[in-house]
Amino acid sequence: MTDQGVRRTVTRVPAQACDAASDSAGEVAPCGPGESSPGTAEGGVSAPASAASDAPSQPVPGRGAPLLGTAGEPVPDGPGEPSSDEPEAAALASPPTVSPAARRRAERRAERVTAGATELERRLADLLRGGLISAGQSGPALWEETAARMVDAQAPGLANRVRDLGALASAGVGAGAPVRLLEECALLHLLAQAWLRRDRLPEPLAATVRSRVGLTASPEGPAIRDDWLVLAQYDTSDSRLITRRIWLHGTVSGRTALLLSYGAPGRAPDLTLPAGLAVDAELTPYPGAGQPRTALTGRFGAPAPTTVRPPGTTTSGALARYGAALRDDPWRESVPVTLDRVVPVPDGDGWQLADADEDQAVPASAAARSRPGLWRLVALSGGAPVRVFGECGPRGFTPLAAWPQGPGEAVPLC
């Protein structure tokens, strides 16, 4: 597999889109005076000439614009999902009433985010003029200051991406570091431009952009009741928050869904679902194109053992699925995928998951190589094909759960 380790850039996104409308929606237009995109940058950004500039930007090849950057498909009717002729479905389909005060607050916040995006674009332009190689020489202060400006603009999503970009600039070594930095800058520039031109985007893509810049949204119906297989559960943390991710597979709907739960540092999130069991529950999806995130809106029994396994695909099918996901969300870091009949095999200093029936493979990600779950997967396989669920992205595949080829329970890998 040759494309797995290559990060998608602004110029690659339209090529991976599946239709002209998506290509057009994802296109980056040049920034004019006063235009900018929200983002975050840490490290090597020279101070802008104007007070409104904070993160330099870089041009995307062939577009001549300044840039900067940095981590469900429709569901068929399933059991417990109200049909369109039911009163409950009609109620869910009706847009909620928004008070004038709430509308004014939303408009004021949108104005602040727009100002932040404009400032970020100027800072990205400064970064480009100063050169990418010098981006890591200024230390973290400028990136943190840019991130703080995005927080002031009420765009926490942009602030997080600026911090990530600053960490990349500070730690970047080797000949490929400037290329990676340019790619991430391009993605941040693309997000800023998408926000500034959100009124031209299809609503599902506009909802994704709002979510990426950090605007909160409520789950929208219709709810999906199903027997949900708990595929994996794991936590990530930083200095501000612990985030728990729970992946589920609908045994009837066939949908893969994500539950997110949060906790303060040192305190685990409340929601816990044991991997390998199934739970009769109702999930309500969040808005956004191709977004897997849902909210748990009803539970109708305790988790119970199950023999159901998610259907699998090949490694090439997993890469195709990730490419298709970029059509709906160019900023996606990974997609949930189940690989069928793969064998973990050494690959130099790392590992890869090779198709047992094809001459294809996908590398294990750096995150996977640092976890003991990879060795559990190797022990479970013993050289024989296994079925593996995980997250597939531009840096490789991160296995989260596995099943033996014959009868057997799921083995958590995270």
ZADOVO-611431 format. One record per residue: residue in one letter; x, y, z of N, C-alpha, C, O, CB in turn. Coordinates in steps of 0.001 Angstrom, whole numbers, plus 500000, padded with zeros to 6 digits. Last residue first. Glycine has a CB too. Layout:
BEGIN
aXYZXYZXYZXYZXYZ...
This chain:
BEGIN
c492980497910522884493251499290523298492928499454524779493088500545525328492429500297522448l492111495521521995493497495837521690493869497250522125494944497742521781493752495669520207p489992492864523031490299494296523006491788494531522798492622493821523361489838494967524304v488723490341521181489894490612522014490180492116521947490579492603520889491145489768521542a485604488632521126486429489771520701487559489984521701487376489828522908485571491063520565e485609485000521282485168486332521661486103487392521111487224487108520689485074486451523172g485105482446518777485867483108519824485345484507520078484723485122519212487338483159519460p485554480319515913484751480817517036485646481456518103486793481052518296483920479669517656g488174481457513639487115480554514056486291481146515177486319482360515383487693479229514486q489858483675513519489159483245512314488014482281512633486988482299511953490136482587511353p489343485938516318490013484836515620489213484413514403488036484748514272490217483640516559w489141489482516266488452488206516448489259487116515742489805487360514667486984488269515894a489924492622517854490177491552516887489398490313517274489042490112518435491681491232516797a490332496192518116489717494934518556489936493899517468490113494245516300488187495111518862l492014498172517124491355498396518406490686497143518961490490497045520172490335499488518267p494824499194515165493881498135515558493334498374516963494077498729517878494562496759515490t495290501698513025495399501480514462494399500413514875493205500707514932495161502797515250f497143502171510097495964501540510696496234501288512176497271500735512541495605500207509962g498463505314508800498423503876508993497137503415509651496167504167509750499595503438509813r498296507980508305499508507505508964499504506013509217500456505490509796499696508222510256p495801508489507230496979508702506371498278508216506991499270508053506282497112510162506043g493822505743508655494071507118508254495351507247507471495942506241507080494117508014509457c491550503749510330492440503813509174492589505260508732491593505934508464491907502937508010e491022502017513271490902503317512612491981503418511540493164503204511804491023504490513642g489502498732513526490377499816513930490095501082513161489072501210512489491811499422513752f489164495214513852488527496527513751489506497586514221490247497382515183487214496582514581v489991492277512162490470493356513020489653494618512760489473495038511617491977493622512782r490244488801511982489417489965511642489733491058512646489746490807513851487878489614511648v493080486914510772492149487347511814491310488483511255491615489050510206492904487792513113p495072484162509562494256485358509327493317485628510502492823484701511144493444485204508033a498039483168511453496794482857510745495966484132510550496142485091511301495973481792511524g500178483873513038500436483625511620499211483294510810499307483147509591501402482530511480g498980484378515467499889483257515363500209482884513928500480481721513629499318482081516069s496801486056516327496923485565514958497796484316514892497389483305514319497499486653514054l497276486576519019495989486017518607496085485400517218495512484340516964494902487098518630a499829487713518909499644486441519602498340485770519194498287484550519038499671486652521110v499270490066517502500226489108516939500040487739517583500086486717516897501677489602517137l497513491257519342497034490906518007497958489868517364497489488907516755496939492166517118r499218491682521447498075490784521647497522490340520304497111489191520142496971491472522481w500876493534520241501432492220520561500329491220520871500479490031520590502396492320521744l499129495678520059499688495119518831500251493727519093500117492836518254500782496042518263g498579496403522692497553495714521922498085495096520644497550494088520183496448496659521593p500533497969523805500684496510523944499652495730523141499817494529522925500581496115525403r501538500650521599500586500032522522500822498534522628501257497898521668499149500306522073s503089501715519632503431502089521000502515501443522031502695501665523229503381503587521149r502002500945517258503289500360517626503688500669519062504523499975519644504360500850516691a499745502568517148499587501130517357500894500494517820500890499608518674499102500454516072a500894505052516634500136504858517872499975503375518176500057502967519334498758505531517774a501933504624514107502866504821515216502160504624516551502748504094517494503497506221515150s499998501994512479500333503379512789501341503446513930501574502460514629499069504169513148a500893499434510219500391499792511544500876501198511874502019501554511587500861498763512631p500177499646506695501101499684507836500372499967509142499354500660509159502180500741507608v498559497195504763498462498539505313499370498587506543499342497664507357496968498915505675a498781495396501644498990495526503086498829496981503480498943497883502650500390494998503503q498381492858499122498197494220499605498411494239501116498243493221501787496782494761499234d497787490590497447499135491111497627499063492588498009499606493452497320499979490914496340e495309488563499134495731489538498140497141490005498449497633489840499566494762490732498094d494629486966501232494233486500499905494641487462498796494349487205497628492744486287499863a495448488194503541495806486785503369495561486312501953496201485363501500495026485922504337d496883491386503635495756490567503205496217489133502994497238488883502354495126491132501914a498697492462506486498713492012505097497483491165504800497086490328505610499996491217504798l499585495053508363498518494064508273498359493703506810497940494525505995497173494598508881q502909495572509689501833495859508751500810494733508806501109493617509231502381496038507312w505321497194511779504437496087511446503440496547510398503167497737510243503709495558512704g508795498233511834507395498300512216506639497032511865507217495961511682506741499478511559d511297498060510815511202498382512234509757498403512721509520498575513917511855499722512507g510261495784508456511392496575508902511329496777510409511311495818511181511426497924508179d507564494510509326507892495329508159509031496265508554508792497409508941506639496138507647p505900491478510324506922492512510505507199493243509192507086492676508105508221491893511051v502300491173510128503638490692509748504638491821509975504286492992509840503671490207508248p499075490038510785500120490997511171501501490419510880501833489320511325500000491365512671v496783489358508253497813488747509104498817489827509482499368490479508595498525487545508378v493252489284507625494561489927507540495498489267508548495066488699509551494454491465507802r490393488816507311491432487915506834492736488662506552493248488676505432490961487191505579d489121492113507167488856490680507259490017489902506646490553490277505604487524490320506552l488884495076509024489641494311508029489384492823508245489426492336509375491169494627508117t486718497652509490487005496288509918487684495559508770487126495441507678485707495544510364v487124501086510332487140500036509312487387498697509994488158498607510949488230500316508224p486525504514510721486442503179511320486312502117510238485484502239509335485254503092512294v489029506818509549487679506261509447487669504899510141488684504203510153487224506133507944s490796509881510353490699508432510165489245508047509979488341508847510219491316507667511366e490731512617510251492007511985510525491968510485510246492997509886509935492411512236511961r489123514896508107489053513657508879490434513037509031491202512944508073488096512660508213w488911517119506562489778517205507743489739515940508590490280515929509696489379518393508592p487049516873504529488472516850504159489417516845505346490610516593505176488787518028503298d484289515216504442485003515913505508486504515862505206487169514899505589484688515280506908d483268514090502131482345514723503063483058515566504108482489516536504610481507513677503746r485572513195500872484583513943500096483654514721501019483295515863500734483769512995499200l486837511606502692487354512963502507486425513816501663486485515044501733488725512918501868a485606509163502363485209509978503515485713511411503390485093512334503919485732509356504808a486939508091500186485560508538499997485109509430501145484320510352500939484623507337499869g489377507436501441489339508435500377487946508966500139487771510163499912489881507856499102y488462505434503191489005506681503733488993507787502673488643508931502965490441506460504254r487688503508501337486689504075502246487191505382502853486421506330503010486342503073503360a490099502875500151489058503488499330488001504136500205487472505194499862488415502449498406l491329501651502331491880502899501800490861503620500929490771504847500967493154502623500998a489693499399502578489792500353503682490335501689503202489855502743503619490682499795504793g490174498072500187488843498591500445488843499604501573488078500569501538487897497464500768s492791497322500647492525498282499580491128498875499731490919500051499436492676497616498202t492350495490502708493110496703502987492895497758501906492826498950502205494592496378503111t488864494401502618490298494245502372491030495544502716490401496568502981490562493846500896t486427494071505285486827494398503924488331494160503795488987493764504758486455495874503564g483753492583507288485079493111507011485311493407505549484510493047504686486109492159507487p480998493099509551481537492628508266482870493299507975483094494445508365480541492904507116p481279492448513078481070493377511972481620492812510680482625492102510707481719494723512270r479640489640514580480871490345514244480591491326513113479739491053512267481994489350513846v477762488132517160477791488954515948479168489605515804479769490054516780476673490038515985t477349486828519459478259486171518515478418486972517229479122486548516313477756484769518189t477282488395522675476769488217521319477816487508520474479014487585520746476385489579520686p476259489245526050477161488601525079476485488420523726475262488305523644477634487240525607a474880492528526778474825491058526835475786490466525819476100491115524821473384490545526575p474099495413528724474914494771527685474950493259527886475039492771529013476347495340527691a470629495752529738472055495702530053472821495070528893472252494271528149472301494910531361g468220497845528039468673496611528671470158496673528939470859497545528425468343495401527802f467782500096526582466635499239526885467039497903527487466274496940527444465830499001525637r468467503524526450469029502189526625467925501286527166467214501661528098470275502209527586g468799506516524560467948505531525207468639504186525300469311503753524364466637505391524461t470645508178523410469390508784523868468435507782524493467347508168524920468706509469522721l473808508905522840473039507805523422471791508394524046471862509037525093473875507005524478a474614510459519782474336510602521211473506509413521673472602508969520965473599511943521512t477328510122517394475933510026517806475844510290519301476857510339519999475336508636517451r479528510499514637479207510775516034477704510735516277476914511242515481479764512131516446p480273510198512003479839508998512722479350509283514131478802508387514772480963508010512783q479372512246509263479872512203510634479383510959511357478185510678511333479444513453511395g478661512822506629479426511628506903479937511505508321480858510727508569480552511567505991a478221516141507346478355515199506242479231514028506647480404514209506972478934515892505007g476096516889510123477390516927509457477488515846508408476914514767508554478514516781510463p474564516418513386474588516893511997476003516913511441476980516948512189473975518290511901y474512513239515152474803514667515092474807515111513629475023514295512733476167514992515778p471960510717515678473167511255515037473284512764515180472285513471515312473181510889513571t471091508848518462470654509953517616471876510616517010472761511045517751469808510978518418l470301505517519403471300506543519142470722507598518219469958507287517306472572505931518533e469238503217521729468794504174520718469834505277520611470203505896521609467389504762521068a469929499707522313469979501134522621469492501951521442469353501457520323471398501555523005d471025496860523570469830497355522894469688498822523268469362499146524410468543496527523289v474369495905523146473398496604523975472249497089523095472464497652522021474061497791524727a476888493398523366475892494118522568474871494735523508474545494158524546475196493172521535l480480493161523894479085492890524227478172493696523308478630494565522566478796493225525711g482965494064523107482630492674522821481203492290523167480747491213522785483556491786523551a483638496373525757483854495911524388483529494429524271483775493645525187485302496176523946p481263497882527895482324496869527726482418496371526289481415495996525681482076495684528660l480958501261528271480317500118527628481391499071527349482346499358526627479578500542526307t480467504102530201481310502926529995480481501814529373479419501465529888481945502454531328l480442507476531069479902506458530171480909505332529956482056505573529578479513507084528825d482024509259532628481029508381533262480605507221532363480427506102532843479805509187533652p485617509625532337484238509894531918483276508855532477483661507721532763484141509925530393a487803509861535211487365509168533995485944509571533630485137509835534521487452507644534179r489861512366536242488546511770536487488030511155535190487843511853534194487540512831537036g492181513600535522492205512773536711490894512098537037490810511338538001492617513580537851p490498516316534039491774515606534251491771514849535583491407515394536625492957516604534215a486991515522533502488060516431533909489355515646534099489314514433534300487681517183535211g485636513905530578485877514006532009486997514986532289487843515249531435486209512640532598y483235512867528117484341513690528574484430513687530100483438513493530803484189515119528054s482484510836525268482210511205526653483441511895527202484564511568526817481828509961527518l480996509877522235482049510621522915481585510980524314480439511378524519482433511893522123l480389507200520052479948507924521239481153508611521864482213508001522008479257506970522262l479827506444516689480816506862517690480117507608518816479346508535518570481916507753517050a478891503693514560478608504934515274479658505183516344480295504253516840477210504892515902t478107502140511612479153502283512615479003503653513253478991504666512553480577502100511994r475231500275510604475903501554510780476997501446511839476837500747512839474893502642511167g473589498147510264474886498096509605475698499356509779476754499498509162474705497830508162s471095497730511384471260498882510495472571498826509717472665499392508628471196500171511295v471695495387512895470631495399511885470838496532510886470765496316509677469255495534512555t473867495929514497473771494588513908472687494510512848472752493643511976473500493556514989g475915498681514465474513498266514484474341496930513781474640496812512592473625499329513824h478710499097516461478250498605515148476811498118515287476515497256516114479180497449514610l480664501678518028479563500724518023479230500321516595479433501083515649478325501315518719w483265502968520027482803502617518691481758501507518773481937500522519490483986502183517802i483897505549522128483289504222522108482736503987520706481851504711520249482161504086523200r486271507526523697485651507168522428485147505731522504485877504820522894486650507342521253r486717510079526023486480508643525839485744508421524521484720509051524261485663508051527032t489031512434527003488003512110526009487917510601525864488918509931525614488312512779524635i489804514737529430489895513314529085488726513002528150487572513277528475489865512390530381l491461517924529362490277517086529193490669515630528971491719515331528404489429517589528022r493777519482529604492482520107529875491331519115529963490311519425530579492180521113528813s496062518211528883496076518928530159494709519475530544494504519886531686497069520060530099d494604515238527523495583516312527483495481517044528813494877516540529760495343517284526260s493851511875526466493823512977527428494854514023527062495843513740526385494070512465528852t491670509201525542492816510055525253492717511258526182491629511616526632492855510495523733d490468505847525913490542507236526368491790507908525815492830507272525640490535507309527907y488235503487524296489549503931524761489514505416525087488650506152524608490632503641523702q486573500688523128486478501845524015487885502218524465488635501373524953485553501548525246a484893498908520488486094499333521207485768500524522086484822501269521830487235499682520225l482379497784519799483610497378519123484852497713519941485757496889520069483700498044517762v479451496623520833480504497525521301481837497036520742482356496002521161480541497595522871l476679496443518777477867495725519209478931496741519614479275497624518829478391494780518087w473402497188519382474687497776519044475822496951519639475910496783520855474762499226519538d470461496705518056471350495976518948472759496365518552473261495932517514471127494413518869d468733499869517787469377498684517220470039497917518356470160498417519474470423499072516114r467218502829516750467279501777517761467791500503517109467346500112516030465886501544518419i467946506020516053468135504683515487468218503687516636469178503701517407469421504615514588a466062509047515586466858508138516402466882506745515778465957506349515070466304508075517837p466282511313512768465575510378513633466521509474514419467630509176513977464635509536512811g467360514069514932466715512795514620466825512440513153467406513196512375465265512835515019e470481515412516063469245515568515303468686514196514950469447513261514697469485516406514021p472322516790518803471967515656517936470612515875517293469708516449517900471964514343518731s473539520166518524472747519160519222472455518007518278472349518216517070471433519767519768a476798521630518526475541521294517861474830520240518691475454519514519465475783520790516401t479278524233518823478568523063519318477263522871518562476694523823518027478299523192520818l482084525093516915480715525423517301479990524152517719480079523123517049479963526128516142g484648524515515980484387524449517412483008524875517849482766525011519049485357525265518106v485351524082513421485871525312514023485538525384515503486085526225516216485311526536513305r483992521669512972485451521677512962486032522954513568487105522911514170485954521510511547s481282522419512990481795521537514024483316521597514111483873521578515209481344520113513763r481203523977510678480870524576511979481408523729513124481927524257514108479348524744512123v481835521988508802482746523116509009482462523775510357483393524094511096482610524150507860t479558520373508977480871519818509307481867520934509595482657520834510534481385518929508162a477640522158508037477540521670509412478866521073509867479259521248511021476417520626509536a478511522375505402478564523556506267478474523156507733479150523740508580477431524534505916l477894519812504520479297520209504601479452521441505478480425521546506224479866520478503200p475033519937504689475800518930505443477278519294505591477856519108506661475684517577504762e474483522261502968474263522291504409475012521198505165475591521494506210472802522173504691p477021523218500624475836522420500956475710522321502473476716522300503181475916520998500316l478297526617500773478458525174500889477123524474501055476180525070501574479364524838502053r478103529314500892478094528720499551478145527199499591478047526553498547479263529246498743d478397530048503504477074530246502921476979529662501516475874529524500991476733531727502887r481084529685504034480146528640504449478756528800503851478020527824503704480038528623505942r483402531058503607482499530849502468481420529812502772480911529148501870483295530415501242l484728531047505987484437532346505392483473532230504216482800533201503867485725533012504939w485018528245506334484171529030507238483779530360506601482616530757506670484893529277508574a486745527672504228485417527050504246484493527809505182483318528002504872485509525573504672q488997529075505019488272529517503840486867528906503774485922529550503320489057529161502584a489701527510507243489396528931507398488581529447506219487599530167506398490686529742507541l490183525045506001489108525173506987488718526624507184487533526940507283489527524560508321l492372525694504382491134525215503770489959525349504729488861525725504318491287523759503328h494251526296506341493786527350505430492466526952504770491560527773504622494851527642504351l494560523728507351494027524778508222493511525945507389492463526516507691495104525264509213l495627522454505112494347522001505654493727523039506573492509523217506579494527520693506404a498034523848504814497035523892503744495669523469504260494656524062503886497456522994502576c499381523115507110498996524513506929497899524639505869496965525429506011500221525360506533e499826520466506481498931520777507588498484522236507538497347522555507883499614520478508923e501608520773504334500347520053504147499347520417505242498170520649504967500591518533504137l503732522119505588502985522772504518501640522102504305500633522784504114503786522760503222l504596520129507343504087521382507876503262522123506832502216522690507149505236522260508360r505502518193505532504389517885506418503761519161506970502538519266507057504854516986507564v507610519671504413506505519208503568505280518901504416504163519291504076506920517960502762p509346520086506590508676521228505961507509520822505080506516521545505000509662522015505146a510055517272507112509308518082508073508647519303507422507467519542507681510232518536509189g511650515743505464510230515791505174509427516691506082508229516869505862509680514443505240a514249515855506455513964516508505181512475516644504914512063517565504209514608515744504058g514236516494510033514370515693508833513938516445507592513345517521507666513574514433508964v511729517410512402513128517227512025513159516395510754512208515676510447513954516544513174g509448519103514417509770518646513076511271518585512819511988519570512994509121519544512065a508693520179516787509301518850516825509798518393515470510504517388515381508318517852517356s507618522649516110508694522586517096509429521255517062510639521201517281508144522826518481a505621522005514267506722522875513853507898522770514808509051522798514378506253524323513764l503949520423515855504580519843514671505771520678514236506815520133513877503573519723513523a503118522287517722503862521111518174504592520459517010505723519996517160502921520097518844g501727524026516019502915524491516727503772523340517220504999523396517151502517525365517891l499627522370515256500575522837514243501857523329514889502950523084514377499954523950513394d498293522073517661498853520897516989499909521304515960500946520656515822497735520087516306r497531524734518049498445524081519002499097522849518366500297522618518518497685523675520295v495813525032515868497015525864515950498019525236516914499217525207516633496657527302516402r493825523245516566494616522966515372495888523822515346496924523375514854493779523216514107n492759524509518815493390523194518952494276522878517758495356522308517916492328522108519112a491709526831517613492772526930518615493502525596518770494730525566518848492194527377519969l489686525799516039490843526411515390492011526520516363493166526325515982490479527797514839g487999524961518095488508523994517138489721524525516395490675523787516148487428523614516157p487273527320519411488205526383520060488760525331519114489879524855519310487519525696521207a486493530192518812486714529129517835487699528120518419488846528060517977487242529707516485q486188532650520074485205531589520315485264530515519229484239529998518785483791532180520387a488253534389519968487286534473518870486200533412518974485377533281518069487997534340517539d489750533499522071489031534761522237487973534938521158486932535552521389490004535937522211v490822531293520736489905531074521865489094532339522114487887532267522342490685530666523151m492439532636518957491326531860518431490321531522519537489115531472519294491840530576517769r494274533717520739493434534634519956492235533905519355491147534472519250494259535295518839a495482531394521637494684532188522572493781533169521832492653533421522255495597532945523542a496841530649519322495761529801519822494874530564520781493652530411520755496324528562520507t498713532730519263497743532597518178496558531746518622495407532078518336498405531981516933e500111532114521579499405533390521495498367533369520381497276533919520529500393534534521269e501179529675520900500217529737522002499435531042521966498245531073522282500932529589523349w502881530535518872501792529621518548500719529645519645499521529636519362502333528190518358l504648532147520313503826532750519265502657531847518895501558532335518632504673533043518027a505812530252522126505059531412522610504130531989521541502968532287521819506018532489523089p507435528128521342505991527917521402505174529165521710503951529140521569505693526892522420g510014529224518980509509528697520235507995528658520262507341529101519319510020529517521385s511098529951516615510597531030517465510095530538518809509782531342519687509495531766516762q511742527832515018512831528495515729512360529572516689513147530060517500513779529093514750g509954526607513340510147526023514661511182526731515507511479526280516613510531524606514522a510055528079510996508821528096511777509018527555513182508339527982514115507753527297511074s512108528076509240512300528883510448511100528849511372511101529504512414512598530307510073i511044526584507200512155526015507949512381526774509251512798526189510250513427526025507104l509122528191505997508697527099506861509826526550507719509593526101508841508115525995506034g509126531734505831509738530457505492509402529380506495509395529623507702511226530605505393g507903534198505995509085533964506809509803532669506504510966532506506873508711533982508231r505715533898504326506760534859503951508045534626504743509143534832504227506266536293504170l504284532004505774504800531673504454505919532616504043506934532197503488503685531712503426l503639533460508050504429532243508176505045531872506835506206531468506775503566531090508706d502006535443506973503292535815507572504209534596507685505412534693507442503076536449508964a499833533878506233500601534560505185501970534978505713502972534885505003499832535792504662l498960533181508744499462532133507851500284532736506725501302532179506314498302531311507275r498079535638509601499218535031510274499813533890509427501027533681509414498795534507511661r495906535980507948497035536910507865498281536314508511499395536477508012496681538246508536e494283533892508793494777533908507419495977534843507269496935534537506559493663534328506462l493690534754511380494496533559511178495067533509509767496220533122509578493668532313511451e492008536917510903493318537125511528494240535935511304495436536103511065493157537381513024t489845535550509807490555536547509009491943536807509575492924536906508838489757537854508948a489078534015511975489523533355510748490311534311509867491313533935509259488327532799509978g488289536011513770489415535142514085489965534451512858491179534312512710489009534116515102a486091537048512407487247537914512674488484537078513003489591537398512568486939538886513834t484486534735512472484925535280511183486133536194511358487082536138510575483779536048510505v484035534546515209484770533479514528485296533976513191486429533672512817483874532240514323r482544536889515583483836536738516249484678535662515568485881535836515372483636536394517731e480285536305514041481115537452513683482493537352514325483498537687513698480433538757514102a479272534143515452479738533936514082480624535091513625481600534881512906478545533778513130r478505535468517793479603534507517836480156534250516447481370534149516270479142533197518467r476432537033516812477612537693517374478790536723517436479930537102517167477304538248518779e474651535044516018475201535949515013476457536648515528477423536834514788474155536986514602a474027533880518476474679533079517443475319533964516381476411533664515897473675532126516796r472745536055519707473971535513520280474746534691519252475970534790519165473650534658521503r470517536317518034471498537402518100472823536918518686473893537315518225470950538563518936r469229533901518568469695534175517212470750535279517214471747535199516497468517534567516310a468575534235521228469507533183520855470060533421519456471236533165519199468827531817520931a466728536358520924467950536554521713468999535510521359470176535839521203467637536495523217p464663535215519389465465536315518841466773536530519598467801536845518998464659537595518858s464734531594519607464327532902520106465180533993519475466310533727519065464432532957521639v463755529138517423464904529856517955464456531237518372463864531970517580466052529935516919t462208526005517411462008527446517407463195528117518079463602527721519172460688527826518117p463547523309515471463189523924516737463059525431516598463723526050515767464218523584517799p461999521939512559463115522657513151462694523322514448461587523855514528463663523693512177s460627518743512428460330520154512539461502520876513181461960520468514248459048520379513343a461352516078512686461724516749511443461492518249511517462100518987510741460945516166510281l460226515375515084461670515437514997462116516209513760463131516907513783462254514035514981a457540515423514346458017516351515361459532516499515297460063517601515436457592515884516750a457468513375512509457150514719512060457658515753513056458141516818512673455643514872511855a458029511243514184458980511592513134458732513003512633459676513746512362458893510597511975e455744511220515767457033511471516384458058511897515341458859512800515580457517510231517128p453678510600513959453735511944514532455096512249515146455569513383515073452653512109515581e454782508826511034454429508828512434454536510238512990455391511007512551455320507865513218d455649508709508453454254509060508629453846509060510102452672509275510403453381508104507848s458289507923508447458015509326508189456566509697508422456258510879508577458397509668506791s458883505742511303458677505997509875458188507423509695457731508062510644457665504985509260p461382505555513800460036505915513387459956506170511900460867506752511311459565507128514140e463203502727514530463318504022513880461949504417513353461388503693512531464371503989512737g462982500178515485462821501246516447462937502622515842462785503612516557463815501100517522p465169498879513078464217498640514122464187499792515100465227500319515496464531497357514831g465730501266510382466046500091511179465024499915512269464099500719512383467443500194511773d466224502685507257465313502503508364465630501209509080465781500165508444463864502516507885p469730503351506635468420502848506263467550502679507494468043502549508614468543501525505511v471528506322506984471220505034507579469845504572507128468881505332507229471290505110509111p474051507882505112472648507799505462472318506397505932472770505409505354471766508192504276e477293507487506825476451507576505652474993507514506055474683507146507188476783506466504662g478640508151509023477576507541508553476807507991507369475862508766507221476842507474509478a494210516958513303493583515413513707492252515388513737491660514344514012493967514851515109t497258522105510337497848521411511484498759520220511292499245519650512270496817520986512280g497915525024508100497109523925508609497749523202509774498794523684510209496837522956507519l497715527637505572498286527095506825497430525950507316496254525912506954498393528195507922l498392529836502683497863528655503380498432528468504767499466529035505118498133527427502576p497483532148500098498238531831501291497601530705502071496374530618502122498371533047502159a497127530992496669496556531578497869497430531261499058498075530213499067495131531076498101g497743529809494245498276531126494513497685531777495735497726533002495851498062531994493350r497113527386493099496012528252493488496494529657493825495725530610493702495274527659494672g499196525731492535498205525894491492497089526823491876496184527048491073497643524583491122p499637524734495885500122524687494500498993524834493514497964524167493620500862523390494235v498601527138498217498421525775497720498855525746496282498489526635495513496950525293497868p500686529188500230499858528978499059499743527521498724500682526752498924500403529728497887q500261529671503772501035529244502628500141528971501453498987528574501616501849528021502959s500434532003506560499765531050505694500605530736504492501567531448504205498422531571505262p500740532691510080501088532810508689500479531725507854500065530677508351502553532802508527a498661533929512469499208532679511985499476532781510527498530532946509756498283531524512270d498006536597513035498606535754514068499143534465513545500058533922514163497623535466515124s496836539939512635497474538761512063498118537949513147498708538499514077498504539150511012a495781542261513619494836541182513323495516539962512783494826538988512482493801541645512347a497705544108513841497236543489515083496344542321514808496158541465515673496508544491515940s500166543581511263498957544186511788498513543442513024498891542290513239497847544197510737a502394542045510872502547543479510820501344544170511410501477545242512001502770543936509404p502834539281513136502244539933511988502434541434512036502612542020513103500785539602511898a505816537642514082504696538480514490504170539220513292504952539742512498505105539463515596s506347534469512624506806535812512889505623536691513204504540536503512650507596536366511707v506202531391514072505414532347513313505919533721513636505928534117514802503904532221513619g507466529016515378507997529692514267507114530604513491507248530616512267508491528771513426g504669528154517403506049528002517053506369528774515834505390529211515230506394526584516864e501498527267516586502410527358517714503832527258517229504152526228516635502119526272518745a498287528235515572499654527972515233500530528136516441500328529050517240500109528870514124t495038527713514369495923527861515485497329527547515048497532526660514218495498526974516639g492346529521512878493254528414513015494129528651514188493999529638514912494072528208511768p490038530888510537490426530637511902491379529498511965491254528562511175489235530366512761s491185532841507765490540531661508265490973531403509666492130531648510009490828530478507395s490300535863505982491169535016506766490426533825507243489199533763507158491757535760507924e490355538927504160489841537570504321490817536769505148492028536960505040489600536894502954g491561541370503787490552541269504836489986539907505011489192539701505929489462542191504569p492044540829500391492308541667501546491182541524502547490003541555502194492482543132501132g491530537329499640491626538729499309491898539545500544491974538996501643490367539204498629c492855534238499000492369535166500018492545536568499505493604536932498995493107534975501366p491679531957496478492674532879497010492053533810498023490870534140497931493321533680495891a489939528999497517490045530187496695491085531125497301491337531083498505488675530889496563v489868525598497369490389526721498120490554527891497179491232527785496157491724526368498807e487123523383497163488179524132496507488600525318497348487762525969497972487731524596495132g485033521886498128486294521788498847487390522652498259488498522667498795486746520375498876a482965522369496349482809522820497730484128522814498461484343523653499337481810521949498466s483955521152494036483761522591494069483678523106495482484245524151495801482520522972493312d483943518486494882485185519108494439485070520616494539485964521284495057485528518689493001s481250518111495316482162518033496450483484518695496098484075519388496926482387516570496871a480350518388492692479869519304493720480776519305494923481054520358495497478465518942494139a481539516271491338481967517629491039481530518608492107482250519561492407481430518060489702d482474513507493452481573514187492544482036515630492396482809516143493205480107514116493048c484252512415495196483556511492494307482628512201493338482042511549492473482775510497495113a487615513512495843486168513699495943485484512853494887486044512596493821485782515192495783q490227513327495344489638512184496016488137512343496199487461511421496657490301511972497353a490845515714494183491065514503493387490422513289494005490100512326493309492537514254493210p490367517553496243489435517483495118489607516218494294488631515694493759489609518688494229v492668516784497941491280516564498357490324516547497179489519515621497084490854517632499339r495098517489496983494701516100496815493227515890497133492610514937496657495550515208497692t495435520136497602495345519804496182494910518376495967494402518048494896496669520038495502v495548519978500365494449520704499737494308520327498276493194520209497764494658522205499869t496480516537501025496688517975501041495510518634500366494600517973499866498015518364500348r496712513680503045496012514368501973496222515851502139496153516376503250494508514019501963r499799512080503658498740512934504160498046513601502992498702514043502049499290513982505143v500682508826503143500722510148502550499538510946503037498392510538502850500734510070501019g500614506179503845501422507058504661501469508476504146502240509280504671502794506526504757q499008505007501876498522505100503245499311506093504064498738506789504902498567503755503905d499840504615499303499255505913499602498922506089501075498587507195501499498020506112498782t500817502025498973501759503113498854501174504447499287501939505353499617502242503208497450m500842498841500000500000500000500000500883501215500000501638501422500950499044500001501193
